[in-house]
Amino acid sequence: MHIYLDNAATSFPKPEAVYRAVMHAMREIGASPGRGGHRRSLEAGRLLFQARETIASLFSIDDSSRIIFTHSATEALNVALRGILQPGDHVITTSMEHNSLLRPLHALRRQGVNLTIVTAGADGRVDPDAVRAALRPTTRMLAVGHVSNVSGTIQPVDLLAAVAREAGALFLLDAAQSAGSEPIDVRKSGIDLLAVPGHKGLFGPQGTGFLYAAPTVPLRPFLAGGTGSSSASEEQPDTMPDGFEAGTHNIPGIAGLKAGVEFVLAQGVAAIGAQERMLTDLAAQRLAMIPGVTLHGPSDPVLRGGVLSFTMAGIDPSALAFMLDRDFDIAVRAGLQCAPQAHRTLGTFPGGTLRISPGWFTTGEEIAIFCDAVVKCVT
């Protein structure tokens, strides 16, 4: 019996409709949008539009043309950061961020962008007042992850967005661990930029993602190349979304992403989030009873998404993960989870933690088997 508890990395399995949509796009469409006037190219264009509209409905986006398809949340973050920040600008982020956000920010700092990293609390939660204290007249952006991929800590998005808005700064939300399981309303929360992977909580294939940019955001194209429009111009157009999607679209992947988002809409974000939190709470309760186990992150389950990290005294997390995989066919994630600053904040650097992240298809029985397997590994 294979048990998959690494949905924070990539959700698995996918809904059957996702597999069917990918194969349909490959077998029945085949062509690229905007690269011809024939039937198949037009059908690909319709699929692209329908995918944008479906995504827009999930995140309360008024204009679906403001959705830029990317191959990952990492690319989406780079498009947002490099398309806005310039030397002399000041950007604020937190110590709980993933390398997909921190590494491009450090690269931009070397190019003249000023960076402040606000340290979160021991449970990974960021104090909006600490962010407010870090503001400068030149602050251009506040960039924050919604849910920690290490501790599952849910950040107070509405409060942080309000801090940015009061300062006249843009608010960028990395929704890698929240899209599909936590409610996100870009209008209500005042989110200027939203970076989302397709292959995690939205159940799409790997190689998919998108960036939403509000109409007031002055974004510059990150890549230059063929767009299927404005072909006579030697300059990259800055029109949405064409100018920001240079190159051939991943139509099979986007078709699968559309089907995944439709699945999320059908089940309901609240139901999916409640299921994941119930499973992580169940695991937390069982693990806390094992001698030597330390849980990391918020003690209040209301403040934690579907991610749970723990350490076992005297056992390296990677060794424990290896035993779980080898002896019990249980897939988990161990180490630093590409977020070393978060582990420094939580006090788990450099060894890291063992992380579990249940998904919609995970059962309570599988969580019980996992907890029993941990006991067997350490005794």
C-alpha positions as CSV (number, residue, x, y, z in Angstrom):
1,M,0.0,0.0,0.0
2,H,1.6,3.2,-1.2
3,I,0.9,6.3,1.0
4,Y,1.7,9.7,-0.5
5,L,2.2,12.5,2.0
6,D,4.2,15.0,-0.1
7,N,1.4,17.1,-1.6
8,A,3.2,20.3,-0.6
9,A,5.7,19.4,-3.3
10,T,3.3,18.1,-5.9
11,S,-0.2,16.8,-5.5
12,F,-0.8,13.2,-6.3
13,P,-2.9,11.6,-7.5
14,K,-4.7,14.0,-9.8
15,P,-8.5,13.8,-10.5
16,E,-9.2,11.6,-13.4
17,A,-10.6,14.6,-15.3
18,V,-7.1,16.1,-15.3
19,Y,-5.5,13.1,-17.0
20,R,-8.3,13.0,-19.6
21,A,-8.0,16.8,-20.3
22,V,-4.2,16.4,-20.9
23,M,-4.7,13.5,-23.3
24,H,-7.5,15.3,-25.1
25,A,-5.4,18.4,-25.7
26,M,-2.5,16.3,-27.1
27,R,-4.6,14.0,-29.3
28,E,-7.5,16.2,-30.4
29,I,-6.1,19.7,-30.4
30,G,-2.4,19.5,-30.9
31,A,-1.9,23.1,-32.3
32,S,-0.8,26.3,-30.6
33,P,-3.0,29.4,-30.1
34,G,-2.3,32.4,-32.1
35,R,0.0,30.5,-34.5
36,G,-2.5,30.1,-37.3
37,G,-6.0,30.7,-38.4
38,H,-6.9,27.0,-38.8
39,R,-9.5,25.2,-36.7
40,R,-7.0,23.5,-34.3
41,S,-5.2,26.7,-33.5
42,L,-8.5,28.5,-32.9
43,E,-9.6,25.6,-30.6
44,A,-6.3,25.9,-28.7
45,G,-7.1,29.6,-28.3
46,R,-10.5,28.9,-26.9
47,L,-9.0,26.5,-24.4
48,L,-6.5,29.1,-23.3
49,F,-9.3,31.7,-22.8
50,Q,-11.5,29.2,-21.0
51,A,-8.7,28.3,-18.6
52,R,-8.1,31.9,-17.8
53,E,-11.8,32.4,-17.1
54,T,-11.9,29.3,-14.9
55,I,-9.0,30.5,-12.8
56,A,-10.4,34.0,-12.6
57,S,-13.6,32.6,-11.1
58,L,-11.7,30.8,-8.3
59,F,-9.7,33.9,-7.2
60,S,-12.3,36.6,-7.8
61,I,-10.3,38.1,-10.7
62,D,-12.4,40.6,-12.7
63,D,-10.3,40.6,-15.9
64,S,-8.9,37.2,-16.9
65,S,-6.5,38.8,-19.4
66,R,-4.5,39.8,-16.3
67,I,-3.6,36.1,-15.8
68,I,-0.2,35.3,-17.2
69,F,0.5,31.6,-17.7
70,T,4.0,30.4,-16.5
71,H,5.6,27.0,-16.1
72,S,5.7,27.3,-12.2
73,A,5.1,29.6,-9.3
74,T,8.9,30.2,-9.3
75,E,8.7,31.7,-12.8
76,A,5.6,33.7,-11.8
77,L,7.5,35.2,-8.9
78,N,10.4,36.1,-11.1
79,V,8.1,37.8,-13.6
80,A,6.6,39.8,-10.8
81,L,9.8,40.8,-9.1
82,R,11.9,41.5,-12.2
83,G,9.1,43.1,-14.0
84,I,8.6,45.8,-11.3
85,L,11.6,46.3,-9.0
86,Q,14.4,48.6,-10.1
87,P,17.6,49.8,-8.4
88,G,16.8,52.1,-5.5
89,D,13.5,50.4,-4.8
90,H,12.9,48.9,-1.4
91,V,11.2,45.5,-0.9
92,I,10.1,43.8,2.3
93,T,9.8,40.1,2.7
94,T,9.9,37.6,5.7
95,S,12.2,35.0,7.1
96,M,9.6,32.2,6.3
97,E,9.9,32.4,2.6
98,H,10.8,29.7,0.1
99,N,13.9,30.0,-2.1
100,S,11.7,30.7,-5.1
101,L,11.0,34.1,-3.6
102,L,14.2,34.7,-1.6
103,R,16.8,33.8,-4.3
104,P,15.5,36.3,-7.0
105,L,15.2,38.9,-4.3
106,H,18.9,38.4,-3.3
107,A,19.8,38.6,-7.0
108,L,18.0,41.9,-7.3
109,R,19.7,43.2,-4.2
110,R,23.0,42.6,-5.9
111,Q,21.6,44.8,-8.7
112,G,20.7,47.7,-6.4
113,V,17.3,46.8,-5.0
114,N,17.2,47.3,-1.2
115,L,15.9,44.3,0.7
116,T,14.6,43.9,4.3
117,I,13.7,40.5,5.7
118,V,11.4,40.7,8.7
119,T,11.9,37.9,11.2
120,A,8.8,35.9,12.0
121,G,8.0,34.6,15.4
122,A,9.0,31.2,16.7
123,D,5.8,29.7,15.3
124,G,6.5,31.2,11.8
125,R,3.8,33.9,12.0
126,V,4.7,37.4,10.9
127,D,3.7,40.4,12.9
128,P,2.1,43.1,10.7
129,D,3.5,45.7,13.1
130,A,7.0,44.5,12.5
131,V,6.4,44.8,8.7
132,R,5.0,48.3,9.3
133,A,8.1,49.3,11.2
134,A,10.3,48.2,8.3
135,L,8.6,50.5,5.8
136,R,10.6,53.2,4.1
137,P,9.6,56.0,1.8
138,T,11.1,54.0,-1.1
139,T,9.3,50.7,-0.2
140,R,7.9,49.5,-3.5
141,M,6.6,46.0,-2.6
142,L,5.8,43.7,0.2
143,A,6.3,40.0,-0.9
144,V,5.0,37.3,1.4
145,G,4.1,33.6,1.3
146,H,0.5,32.8,2.3
147,V,1.2,29.5,3.9
148,S,4.7,28.2,5.0
149,N,5.9,25.1,3.1
150,V,7.8,24.1,6.3
151,S,5.5,24.8,9.2
152,G,2.1,25.3,7.5
153,T,1.8,28.7,9.3
154,I,-0.9,30.8,7.7
155,Q,0.0,34.5,7.5
156,P,-2.5,37.3,8.1
157,V,-2.8,38.2,4.5
158,D,-5.5,40.9,4.9
159,L,-3.6,42.7,7.6
160,L,-0.3,42.5,5.6
161,A,-2.0,43.7,2.4
162,A,-3.5,46.6,4.4
163,V,0.0,47.6,5.6
164,A,1.3,47.6,2.0
165,R,-1.7,49.6,0.8
166,E,-1.3,52.3,3.5
167,A,2.3,52.7,2.4
168,G,1.5,52.9,-1.3
169,A,3.4,49.7,-1.9
170,L,2.5,46.7,-4.0
171,F,1.4,43.5,-2.3
172,L,2.8,40.2,-3.8
173,L,1.3,37.0,-2.4
174,D,3.1,33.6,-3.0
175,A,0.2,31.2,-2.9
176,A,2.2,28.0,-3.6
177,Q,0.9,26.3,-0.5
178,S,-2.6,27.9,-0.2
179,A,-4.2,28.1,-3.7
180,G,-7.0,25.5,-3.7
181,S,-7.1,25.0,0.0
182,E,-7.3,28.5,1.5
183,P,-9.8,31.2,0.3
184,I,-8.1,33.8,-1.8
185,D,-10.1,36.8,-3.1
186,V,-7.8,39.3,-4.8
187,R,-10.4,42.1,-4.7
188,K,-11.3,41.7,-1.0
189,S,-7.8,41.2,0.2
190,G,-6.2,43.9,-2.0
191,I,-3.7,41.5,-3.7
192,D,-1.8,43.3,-6.4
193,L,0.2,40.3,-7.6
194,L,-0.6,36.6,-7.1
195,A,1.9,33.8,-7.9
196,V,0.4,30.3,-8.1
197,P,1.7,26.9,-9.1
198,G,-0.6,24.6,-11.1
199,H,0.7,21.3,-9.9
200,K,0.0,21.6,-6.2
201,G,-3.4,22.5,-4.7
202,L,-5.0,23.1,-8.1
203,F,-4.3,19.5,-9.2
204,G,-2.8,20.5,-12.5
205,P,0.2,18.8,-14.1
206,Q,3.8,19.8,-13.4
207,G,5.1,22.6,-15.6
208,T,2.1,24.9,-15.1
209,G,1.4,28.0,-13.1
210,F,0.4,31.6,-13.4
211,L,0.8,35.2,-12.2
212,Y,-2.1,37.5,-11.7
213,A,-1.3,41.2,-12.0
214,A,-3.9,43.8,-11.0
215,P,-4.7,46.5,-13.6
216,T,-2.8,49.2,-11.6
217,V,0.4,47.2,-11.7
218,P,3.1,48.6,-14.2
219,L,4.6,45.2,-15.1
220,R,7.4,44.9,-17.6
221,P,7.8,41.8,-19.8
222,F,10.4,39.3,-18.4
223,L,10.9,37.4,-21.6
224,A,11.0,38.4,-25.3
225,G,10.0,36.3,-28.2
226,G,7.1,35.2,-30.3
227,T,3.7,36.0,-29.0
228,G,1.4,35.2,-31.9
229,S,0.5,38.9,-32.0
230,S,2.2,42.2,-32.9
231,S,4.4,40.1,-35.2
232,A,5.6,43.1,-37.3
233,S,7.1,44.8,-34.3
234,E,10.7,44.3,-33.3
235,E,9.9,45.2,-29.7
236,Q,8.3,42.9,-27.2
237,P,4.7,44.1,-26.7
238,D,3.6,44.9,-23.1
239,T,0.0,44.1,-23.7
240,M,-1.7,41.6,-21.3
241,P,-1.4,38.6,-21.5
242,D,0.3,38.1,-24.9
243,G,3.4,40.2,-24.2
244,F,4.2,38.2,-21.1
245,E,3.8,34.7,-22.6
246,A,6.6,34.6,-25.1
247,G,7.0,31.2,-26.7
248,T,4.7,28.2,-27.2
249,H,2.1,27.6,-24.6
250,N,2.0,24.3,-22.7
251,I,-1.5,23.6,-23.9
252,P,-1.8,20.0,-22.6
253,G,-0.6,21.3,-19.2
254,I,-3.0,24.2,-19.2
255,A,-5.8,21.9,-20.2
256,G,-5.0,19.8,-17.2
257,L,-4.8,22.8,-15.0
258,K,-8.2,24.0,-16.2
259,A,-9.7,20.6,-15.3
260,G,-7.9,20.7,-11.9
261,V,-9.4,24.2,-11.1
262,E,-12.8,22.9,-12.1
263,F,-12.4,20.1,-9.6
264,V,-11.5,22.6,-6.9
265,L,-14.5,24.7,-7.7
266,A,-16.7,21.6,-7.6
267,Q,-15.4,20.4,-4.3
268,G,-15.1,23.8,-2.7
269,V,-11.9,25.4,-1.3
270,A,-13.4,25.4,2.2
271,A,-14.1,21.6,2.0
272,I,-10.6,20.8,0.7
273,G,-8.9,23.0,3.3
274,A,-11.0,21.5,6.1
275,Q,-10.0,18.0,4.9
276,E,-6.3,18.8,4.9
277,R,-6.4,20.5,8.3
278,M,-8.3,17.6,9.8
279,L,-5.7,15.2,8.6
280,T,-2.7,17.3,9.8
281,D,-4.4,17.7,13.2
282,L,-5.0,14.0,13.4
283,A,-1.3,13.4,12.6
284,A,-0.2,16.1,15.1
285,Q,-2.2,14.5,17.9
286,R,-0.8,11.1,17.2
287,L,2.8,12.2,16.8
288,A,2.7,14.4,19.9
289,M,2.2,11.2,21.9
290,I,5.5,9.6,20.7
291,P,8.4,10.3,23.1
292,G,11.1,12.5,21.5
293,V,8.9,14.1,18.9
294,T,8.8,17.9,18.6
295,L,6.2,19.5,16.4
296,H,7.2,22.8,14.7
297,G,4.8,25.6,13.9
298,P,1.6,27.0,15.4
299,S,0.2,25.2,18.3
300,D,-3.3,26.4,17.3
301,P,-4.4,24.2,14.4
302,V,-6.5,27.2,13.1
303,L,-3.3,29.0,12.3
304,R,-1.9,26.0,10.3
305,G,-2.6,24.8,6.8
306,G,-2.2,21.3,5.5
307,V,1.5,21.1,6.3
308,L,3.1,19.6,9.4
309,S,6.8,19.4,10.3
310,F,8.3,17.5,13.2
311,T,11.7,16.3,14.5
312,M,12.6,13.2,16.4
313,A,15.3,13.4,19.1
314,G,18.4,11.5,18.1
315,I,17.3,10.7,14.6
316,D,18.1,12.6,11.4
317,P,14.9,13.6,9.5
318,S,16.4,12.3,6.2
319,A,17.2,8.9,7.8
320,L,13.6,8.6,9.1
321,A,12.2,9.6,5.7
322,F,14.4,7.0,4.1
323,M,13.1,4.3,6.4
324,L,9.5,5.2,5.9
325,D,10.0,5.0,2.1
326,R,12.1,1.8,2.1
327,D,10.2,-0.2,4.8
328,F,6.6,1.1,4.5
329,D,6.3,2.8,1.0
330,I,5.4,6.1,2.6
331,A,6.4,9.3,0.7
332,V,7.3,12.3,2.9
333,R,9.7,15.2,2.6
334,A,12.8,15.7,4.8
335,G,15.5,18.3,5.1
336,L,15.3,22.1,4.6
337,Q,12.5,22.0,2.1
338,C,14.2,24.8,0.0
339,A,13.5,27.3,2.9
340,P,16.7,27.6,5.0
341,Q,15.6,31.0,6.5
342,A,12.4,29.4,7.7
343,H,14.3,26.7,9.5
344,R,16.5,29.3,11.1
345,T,13.4,31.0,12.4
346,L,11.9,27.7,13.7
347,G,15.2,26.6,15.2
348,T,15.5,23.5,13.0
349,F,18.6,24.6,10.9
350,P,20.7,22.9,9.6
351,G,19.2,19.5,10.1
352,G,15.7,20.4,8.9
353,T,12.5,18.5,9.7
354,L,10.4,15.7,8.4
355,R,7.3,17.2,6.7
356,I,4.0,15.6,5.8
357,S,1.4,17.2,3.6
358,P,-1.8,15.3,3.2
359,G,-4.0,16.0,0.2
360,W,-7.7,15.6,-0.8
361,F,-7.3,11.9,-1.6
362,T,-5.5,11.1,1.7
363,T,-7.5,9.1,4.2
364,G,-7.5,9.0,8.0
365,E,-6.4,5.4,7.8
366,E,-3.3,6.4,5.9
367,I,-2.4,8.9,8.6
368,A,-2.8,6.3,11.3
369,I,-0.6,3.9,9.3
370,F,2.0,6.6,8.9
371,C,2.1,7.4,12.6
372,D,2.4,3.7,13.5
373,A,5.2,3.4,11.0
374,V,7.1,6.3,12.7
375,V,6.8,4.4,16.0
376,K,8.2,1.3,14.4
377,C,11.1,3.2,12.8
378,V,12.2,4.7,16.1
379,T,11.8,1.8,18.5
